[in-house]
Every structure is written in C-alpha cells, then in structure tokens.
Amino acid sequence: MSGAIGVFDSGVGGLTVLRALRKAMPDARFTYLGDTARLPYGTKSAASVVRYAGQAADALLRQGLSCLVVACNTASAIALEDLRTRLAPLPVVGVVEPGARAAVAATRSGRIAVIATEGTVRAGAYDAAIRRLDPAASVTSAACPLFVALAEEGWTDGDIPERVAHRYLEPLLGVATPPDVLLLGCTHFPVLAQVLARVAGPAVRIVDSAATTAAEVAAMGLAVSGPGSVRFEATDGAGRFARVGAAFLGEAIREADVTVLDLGAA
Amino acid sequence: MSGAIGVFDSGVGGLTVLRALRKAMPDARFTYLGDTARLPYGTKSAASVVRYAGQAADALLRQGLSCLVVACNTASAIALEDLRTRLAPLPVVGVVEPGARAAVAATRSGRIAVIATEGTVRAGAYDAAIRRLDPAASVTSAACPLFVALAEEGWTDGDIPERVAHRYLEPLLGVATPPDVLLLGCTHFPVLAQVLARVAGPAVRIVDSAATTAAEVAAMGLAVSGPGSVRFEATDGAGRFARVGAAFLGEAIREADVTVLDLGAA
C-alpha cells in the first residue's frame, strides 16, 4: 500500500500528534485534515461527532490512504468503532488506547487522572481503556474546556494559564491519595504541558498520547515511499489554520499550503 | 402578521438578547434557534458564517415569522445584508447597529472601545456602524475569545476572569486618551459585565446591544398575539443548551423543551 497516512482532527490540536508521527516516520507521506468549520467537537453530541468524523474520513479516503490516524481525543472516544467498521480493512488508529497505555506504563500507584474535553469525559473512553489494561487502576477525570481556548489563544505560559490549571487540577490532585500520572486527554493540551507540570508538582508525571500513538503507527510496518511530505487540509479558514496551527506543529505553516474543503457538500 | 419573532444565534449567547426582547414584549411569541452544532461562529470564515446563517434563517422561516432578530454579533457583522436580501420583505434586525447606537448615545468623549469575537473584529462592522452615526468618533477594538470560553464555563466572577479582562482591556484602555465607553460586541459578554466594569473602572461605561435591539424590535409595531411564549431549538445537544443557556437567559430551561434540528440536512 502506498497511500498517504491520513491524520484527522477537529482542528489544529491533532498537529501535536502529526509532529510526533513525522518524527517517528520522517519518510512517510501524510495528509492532515482539520475539520475547523465544525470545531470544537468536545462540546458536541455523540451523534454529531460520529457524523462529522465519518465525513472527514470519507474525504481522506478518496485520496487513497494506507492508514487513518484519528488524532482527536473526542472523535477517538466516540467515533472510533464506527470508523473501523466503515473503513475496514483499512487500519484505523485512535489516540485513546495509546494514551491509556502511556498512562498505565507511567503510573506506580495505579492512580491516574485524566483531563480532556467535555465529550471525551462524558464518553468515559479513557476510564474504560485504562481499566482494560489494568483492572485495578483508579481513574479520575475532569473536563477542562478553558485549556482549549488558552491553547488556541497562545496563552500557554504565565499567570492566567497557571491559575486556570490550579482551578481545574485541585479537585483531581488535592485529594488524600493523589494520582501520580496526569494524562492529557486532548491534543490541545500538550502546548500547556510546562504550566501543568509546574502546577501538578514533581510527584505527578504528565503523559500524552502523541508519542505512543506515533510509535504504534510506526510499528505497523506500513510501506513508506518517500520523500516525507505533509498535505494540509482544513474545512475553514486557511489563514487561521496556518497561524494557530504553527504552535501545535512546532514549525511554520504557509497559508498557501492549506487546502480548504467543504465536507458538508462532499 | 401573526408569525413568531425568530431569534437566531450561533449558540446560547443570544439568549441575553432574547431576555431583553421578552422584557420589552412580554406578550410576543418567540422561537429561538441556537446553531450549537457549528458554534462558535467567531473563529469561522465569512463564507461559512453566511452559509450557516442562511440555513438557520430558512429553518426558522418555514415556521412562519413576523421578524428575524440576528442575535449573534458575528452573523450580524458578516451575514446581515445577505439575510435581508434573501428574506425580503421580512424585517431582519441585527445587533450591530443597535449596539453602535447605544455606544454613540453613551459616549461623551467620542472614544469607543469594542470587544468582540475574532470574526466580528475582522469584519470591522462596529467601526463602520459607529462612524456612520458619528463620523468623528474614534473606535478601537480587540478580539477576546477567552471571554466566550469563560462565559460558557460559568466562570464569570473572581480572580481568573478579572486577570483575563486586565490582559484584554489594558491595550484598549491603558492609553493616553482612553475611551469612555466599552461596547460588548458579543452576546456572550454581558454575563461578564460586572468583572469588566470593575476592571475598566468608573470612568468607562459598559454598554451592550441587548436592550437597544429589543427596543428597536418593540418599536416596529409588530402584531402580537399572546400569550407570550418561547420555543427553543438547537442544532445539537439539548442538555448542554439547557444547562449552559440558563445563565444567559437568566432563568431555567428544561432540556425537554429544547427541540434538536439538523440544519445540514434541512
């Protein structure tokens, strides 16, 4: 199979996963699709997330894929089974299972805290995935929607994100037997990792699913026909995608390199 | 004309306008449509906002309307002319012109600061509307996306919104000849009015478009056939609409009273 590796997210957050994928597979071709016209998924109903994810997958599929990476926690938590059924036999990799694996590998106490979007927390996907790996694990979770806004605004350091982090993390970490792992269950959150680490303190390890997801895809042994490349697609606003996305990808994106699609009409 | 007054917003923020409308016209029938599946509009492209607003207006129109109130600043700033053309001769009232009128009436110095979403600021609609009313007015503006997230999260008081307000308002107000009016150019912002007033200080008057929009609609002399009522429609998540919307409407909303529509398929 010589198709590109499709990477799909509701917006730009999944670029943190693309960054890890490119590092793990520098010679692979990637097509990244951000459904920016309909972001955020994190506050939408399960039915809407399933429909949107299906439309995005179909659009990527028409270009020929060797694998689909669902680099969006909300879509992974809610729509993964639907996508696997719809796209079989194409391999579909979500970020929830790799994230759960990273958390279980990192914990010593077996107590894991998960922060994510409202939709991901409501779906309970991380709780289920972690308990499948370690039935004795204790999982607590909280929805942290302000982190998404802070990450998109680029306010990733200083007083304001620190106070927001305190407010969200205190109920999770300020307990009698606190967790020793904080799992970032939203692809927007890695850009806030330094603030989160400072607020959580040295006894808590911060893990996210980007690196473990990339390792899982690399281990699949997909045929790779270099040179490595990325095609960027968004459903709205090439300029905003390029501007906001750069912080998540860790390198500049040229607006002219972002193709705008209409998934509703597709 | 005995149709309902249609009130349209990208989500729940427009409920601050509905609240003012009901106060001004207690015997009128209202249908409120929040396009929650595709919110926020404030970060979307102009083309998407025009398309979404047109679909929402069509859905309301099928129920029979006497008037359409576009209770969303972004849609008013970007899609109002398109809606007026499409729906003529139905009267279509936006919130930008009433907001501009409120600001011009309140200022003594002629210096007005506008805070809004990215889309509204980029469209420059408030600048144009204020200058039409007072060509000598001086208008400065800033996009404040975190305020939307804070309002939706219900963090409308205390340290965090205050620091966010400081950060956004300092460049607007901390100047040699500061404005004396701060216009809330987003229907989410009135729930933060107390914090904004505290940060802006007593020399700055806070105005929003809810009351002036309601007064404008009331002055149209539409035939009203009581008893007054509201029908709630959303494009996603009745539960979330009811829960988050209550703070904006100022009264409880029952989830069972929210009808969910699919505008994409409509």
Interface residues (C-beta under 8 A of the other chain):
Chain A: T36 A37 R38 T43 K44 S45 S48 E118 P145 L146 V148 A149 L150 E152 E153 W155 D159 I160 R163 V164 R167 D236 G237 R240 G264
Chain B: T36 A37 R38 T43 K44 S45 S48 E118 P145 L146 V148 A149 L150 E152 E153 W155 D159 I160 R163 V164 R167 D236 G237 R240 G264
